[in-house]
Amino acid sequence: MITPTKEPVGSATPDVTIIGANDSRQNRTREMQLIPEALARAHMHDRLREAQGDRQSARLIAARRMQRRAERASLRARRALAMAVMH
């Protein structure tokens, strides 16, 4: 009588291999479907960071402009005071 050989524990039978391959394929497909979403999210994050930098630059430019305006007003006031004292 021929006894069927037992598979060693942990060996891959054809059923397990096919199921594992299908699962792997499905995971890969799911990951590939999510790639455009991940790219869009990264792109949006970059645009947001760029916009924040632009806003910060605009605030700095406006602050410098206001500072120069205040310095000119201070000079005009100082000149006016000097003129008033001299006359």
C-alpha positions in Angstrom: 0.0 0.0 0.0 1.3 3.4 -1.0 0.9 6.0 1.7 0.4 9.6 0.7 3.3 11.8 1.5 2.6 14.5 4.0 3.7 18.0 3.1 6.2 19.5 5.5 4.8 22.0 7.9 5.0 25.5 6.4 5.4 24.3 2.8 3.5 26.2 0.1 0.8 24.0 -1.5 -0.5 25.1 -4.9 -3.7 26.5 -3.2 -1.8 28.6 -0.7 0.5 29.9 -3.5 -2.5 30.9 -5.7 -4.3 32.6 -2.8 -1.2 34.3 -1.7 -0.5 35.6 -5.2 -4.1 36.8 -5.5 -3.9 38.7 -2.2 -0.5 40.1 -3.2 -1.9 41.2 -6.6 -5.0 42.8 -5.0 -2.8 44.7 -2.5 -0.5 45.9 -5.3 -3.6 47.0 -7.4 -5.1 48.8 -4.4 -1.7 50.5 -3.7 -1.4 51.5 -7.4 -5.0 52.9 -7.3 -4.0 55.0 -4.3 -0.8 56.4 -5.9 -2.6 59.4 -7.7 -4.3 60.3 -4.4 -1.0 60.3 -2.6 0.6 62.3 -5.3 -2.3 64.8 -5.2 -2.0 65.1 -1.4 1.8 65.7 -1.6 1.2 68.3 -4.4 -1.4 70.0 -2.3 0.9 70.0 0.7 3.7 71.6 -1.3 1.3 74.3 -2.7 0.1 75.0 0.8 3.6 75.4 2.1 4.5 77.6 -0.9 1.4 79.8 -0.3 2.3 80.2 3.4 5.8 81.3 2.4 4.4 83.7 -0.1 2.1 85.2 2.6 5.0 85.5 5.0 7.0 87.3 2.3 4.2 89.6 1.5 3.8 90.5 5.2 7.6 91.2 5.5 7.5 93.4 2.4 4.4 95.3 3.7 6.2 95.8 7.1 9.3 97.2 5.5 7.1 99.5 3.4 5.3 100.8 6.5 8.6 101.2 8.3 10.0 103.4 5.5 6.8 105.4 5.4 7.1 106.0 9.2 10.7 107.0 8.9 9.9 109.6 6.1 7.0 110.9 8.3 9.4 111.2 11.2 11.9 113.1 9.1 9.2 115.5 7.8 8.1 116.1 11.4 11.7 116.7 12.5 12.2 119.2 9.7 9.0 121.0 10.4 10.0 121.3 14.1 13.5 122.6 13.1 11.9 125.1 10.8 9.5 126.2 13.5 12.3 126.6 16.1 14.5 128.6 13.7 11.8 131.2 12.8 
